Every structure is written in C-alpha cells, then in structure tokens.
Amino acid sequence: MLDEVTISKGIINAYFKKITNALELDVAIVGGGPSGLVAGYYLSKGGKKAAIFEKNLYIGGGIWGGGMMLNEIVIQEEGKTVLDDFGIKTESYESGYHTADAVYVTSTLIHKAMGAGLKIFNLIAVEDVAIKDERVNGLVINWGAVNKLDWEVDPLTVKSRFVLDATGHLANVTETLVRKMGITLNTATGGIIGERPMDAEKGELHAVENTREVYPGMYVCGMAANAVYGGYRMGPVFGGMLLSGKKAAEEMISRL
Ligand code: 48F
C-alpha cells in the first residue's frame, strides 16, 4: 500500500539533502542553456563540485527550438569535438557543417552532465550575487515563481569559489552586478557593451574569445559573454556555445 505522506516525506528529505549539500560549491552556474550545461559537465568530470540554478521549469535554454522552431541545430567541426565527448551523433550536411536533432542534443547534454555529477536546480532564479572583499563569492537565490511574480520574499544564499554567468542574451547576473555595485568591468567601455547583430562566423569566434573572468570570482560564458563584451549573435549554430562552456570550465578548474 502506497502511503501519500511517505511519498511527501521522501521528496522533502531528498530535496533538502540535495540543496543543503549544494550550499557550498566550487562553481555555481547560473542558467541551464547549452553553455552552462557543458561547463557543468567538464567541471564535474574534473572532480569539482558544481551546480546549475535555472529559473525555468525546463533545462536547456534556447537549444530545444533549433532555428525558428525547426528543431535541428548546426554544428561546425570544432564544436563537434564537444559533442563527441558527450557521445552525441551528428549527421554530415556539407563540408564543415553537421546537423543534429535539437531534442536529442539537449536531453543528452543534460543526461551526461548529471551523470558526471552535476546537480541541477530548476525552478530557482538567481536574483543577485554575494560579494566579499570586492570578489564575487556566491549567489542569492529565490524561487523562479517568486521572481516572476515579483513578490517581496527574502532569498537564501549559496557560497561558491566561482560564479559562472551562463544566462544567455540578457547577461542577467553581470547586469545585476554592474547595476548594484556601479563597478567598472574589464570591457572596452567599462560597462556591458551589448550584443551585436547577426554574423555567425564572428559570433562563434567571439563567444569563445569573450569567455573569461568578467569580475573577480565571476566568469561569463555563452551568449552572455557576447552580450557583455559586444560580440555578434550567431543564431542556431551551436559550436561556440559548447566550446565556450568548455573553456570556462577549464579556466576555473586550473584555478581551483
Ligand atoms: O539562452 P541560453 O540557452 O544561453 P546560452 O547557453 O545559449 C544560447 C543559445 O541557446 C542561443 C544562441 C546560440 O546559438 O544564441 O540563444 O548562452 O540559456 C540561458 C538560461 O539561463 C536562464 C534562462 O532561463 C535560460 O534557461 N536564466 C536567465 N537568467 C536567469 C536564469 C536567472 N537570473 N536565474 C536563473 N536562470
């Protein structure tokens, strides 16, 4: 006989054990899109304690929808090396271009990242960072629903040695840090430059180049990196997102 209260207790106890264990991390990743998932995979494989906080119910960010909801993505040669690490099969299209089913790619990124030990907290939004001695040292979190409804509920805090802003086009965490601290970033203008229009070739290169520590203790990757440093957008070609996540993980691993 199934007992409903035992089911409830199981969920509550398992969740609280999981989140309590994630209150002190090596890397706290904000955003569960492709760049954040790939970073989480390599960090976990490298033996680091990492978790993703994603405000939405679903994980995967903008990858599920392919290009304009045609759920296929394009990957170029260098990006394919990351998919190879995940064991994800692609189809050759033309020389230098590969296609892959967006749902298959997204679900496998999630599956392999969690298999490597990454913890994922969906439905949790990051509303701020924690600062100590002019260095980012954690995240301020709240329920995604509370954030969406704009309710005034006080948050909780997660401590981490590094934060990774993988929030996509809005560069949400970096934007919050700049707005609240009035800091000067290591960008050409000292502020968030903003994403440029479409240029797939440049955008892909920029996503990787722009992946770096944007403020002591905080890295930025994926489209957030292009938004902060003024890189071009690239649309549904995903190699840059994957390589950016990998680069962020490798740089942080070398410092942990
Ligand atoms: O946008 P997203 O997929 O970021 P990405 O990893 O990849 C970009 C591509 O999908 C695509 C592209 C490349 O071809 O241009 O757009 O850079 O995923 C970002 C995730 O961050 C979450 C958001 O819901 C999404 O799933 N997110 C954003 N702000 C917050 C957040 C926040 N404050 N707290 C938690 N999650």
Boltz pocket constraint, residues with backbone or C-beta under 6 A from the ligand:
constraints:
  - pocket:
      binder: B
      contacts: [[A, 30], [A, 31], [A, 32], [A, 33], [A, 34], [A, 35], [A, 36], [A, 53], [A, 54], [A, 55], [A, 56], [A, 58], [A, 59], [A, 60], [A, 61], [A, 62], [A, 63], [A, 124], [A, 125], [A, 126], [A, 127], [A, 166], [A, 167], [A, 168], [A, 169], [A, 172], [A, 173], [A, 221], [A, 222], [A, 223], [A, 224], [A, 233], [A, 234], [A, 235], [A, 236], [A, 237], [A, 238], [A, 241]]
      max_distance: 6.0
